[in-house]
């Protein structure tokens, strides 16, 4: 199944979980906007469904529907015979007369018929977090009920959202008296959780829901961190991001309290976990191919039970995996509360949990493991990968080395974590084990549990820093390896590669959220000077770093060659007069004796706000805040050392194409550029022929080793210098190791086109990159690959010559 097909399937999950008898007479309301047609497609896979067009229901007088050719066959037949079920997902938002549409739907139902409505909520929490309204494209329009829109803006909108009270009023007026409302998160177009409004969930929601947005770049709050407070104060349901409303005859409301959905996992893995009021839980496959997964669940339950892991007893019944509802405490919540009140008891229970993981599968002997294929991603390894024999040496090395790697489990159930576990009758009892990987370090599962416990709970770090917990269980040395196993597991379970582009479009980045929050605390003039253009008024001035810890060290490592530091500033008087790395530590008051035009202060501490207030109070205005995790586009030492224009030409390049100018204004190329050869030159020349300003991103040595499983022959500093010296290159930049993909590069440089060699043209991931860029008004251009030459070929020739020599 293609990524586009999977994306089209997402909205259907809102209805696929609902029990609809095959013999039922079903209709689905559709319109040209929104996701209603995709919902109809999902329903049509398993039954006969008639489509009703919204525009025919949106007329004020019912008789008009029956006049001549104005009515469709399905609509006429429905009025005559009546439907058992009518479904309207993402419909009411586009109706001109919502109450009229609902009245007509009511008339089309049989006396005992059901109506299922799913709609966006204009008071959804995501809008309060800064998301843009889906219909106006602006922030807070829906929250304000669109009162500040100009008449022309209202006319241009294709629809609008309603709040819960408004929807209830429409339904009441239409005659739907008995209703049950489910709150939907994160949104109806990709539902992950449905909660009945009269039900209190028995678990924290912050680690169950992955928020999604119309525009994640405008979000300034972490939505999932608000769920506990909203729930405790009775606000969660009113501020749900959407609603699923069941309208039924008297006495036949759904017995369901909660539905957890995984529609994004594709047809083979998409599941619905349904919690019933009468004390049982069932897991259903959303699509026919996924039913075999239920048998795997059953088999995994039996295997883990045979290993002594306590599992919730379950059985297969028809098309469902059924288990009793356990009233225990979710283990994640249990661990969090225990740490807050009794650190020693917490550590004891963590030890118990670790012991369960150790015995969750039989261990694998070192000689039974193919160590060259042990590390996830081994298939991408190049012949010259320096880490080819790393794990074999450790596995057969000293006892200390073996202990740092830990026990290798024959079956690694990486979902055997606190998230899928209850603390019940003084024991840990597990559930939902869909998948295992072979030959997995037990420590990878333990890392995942610790991450779940501490997620969105930074206050726990003040009690027991998670790094101390990692150290206690020997997890730090090989943390990168453990994270690779976790990533591989999640990639298989969720099949993230297929929807990676979709997730990048809708899921926010924490860095952007924090930046948006910072921006709100400062004026439009202050913000860029403090946080973005941090090197303004720096050249030729004495530079002082406020703080002398890790951030200051990172700053000096990266920029000391361009902006030499004159000293440190510190509020701790015990440090005054000391020297660190040959530089004096001064009291901040020393700045008063200096000419403000001759110095610059760079704040290099994590909690910068008190220092910002302190400097402002002292009348010191020439300061900026350094964040080691931020890429400063115009300040890299590699650019400024060479006297480059720091991107000024890029800003001056006209964004408007004029006669005689090139096809694109700003172009971008990314590469390693190791052993620079004619193929590289041809790529850069062809790119420059098509753009006014060419930016070239160069992969760091660490990036090459991590992502390409190879070691560059030429060090990064020399490779970027070679690229910068090329006449076709206007700006050469470092590609960050963690944020080096096309989407991050586009957000950083806003180029009009990215250029690449044609050897990648048919790869699905590169096709996804092209789709992403085109949706943002950019493009991905492939140039013919230069035959007969490549860096790999040069390395192979070099090795051959060495062997012959």
Secondary structure by P-SEA (a helix, b strand, c coil): ccaaaaaaacccccccccccccccbbbbbbcccccaaaaaaaaaccbbbbbbbcccccccccccccccccccaaaaaaaaccccbbbbcccccccccaaaaaaaaaaaccccbbbbbbbbbcccccccccccccccccccccccccccccaaaaaacccccccaaaaaaaaaaaccccbbbbbbccccccccbbbccccccccccccccccccccccccccccccaaaaaaaaccccccccbbbbbbbcccccccccbbbbccccccccbbbbbbbcccbbbbbbccccaaaaaaaaaaaaaaaaaacccccbbbbccccccccccccccaaaaaaaaaaccaaaaaaaaaaaaaaaaacbbbbccccccccccccccccccccccccaaaaaaaaccaaaaaaacccccccccccccccccccccbbbbcccccccccccaaaaaaaaaaaaacccccccccccaaaaaaaaccccaaaaaaaaaaaaaaaaccccccaaaaaaccccaaaaaaaaaaaaccaaaaaacccccccccccbbbbbccccaaaaaaaacccccccccccccccccccccccccbbbbccccccccccccbbbbbccccaaaaaaaaaaaccccbbbbbcccccccccaaaaaacccccccccccccccccccccccbbbbbcccccccaaaaaaaaaaaacccbbbbbbbcaaaaaacccccccccaaaaaaaaaacccccbbbbbbcccccaaaaaaacccccccccccccccaaaaaaaaaaaaaccbbbbccccccccaaaaaaaaaaaaaac
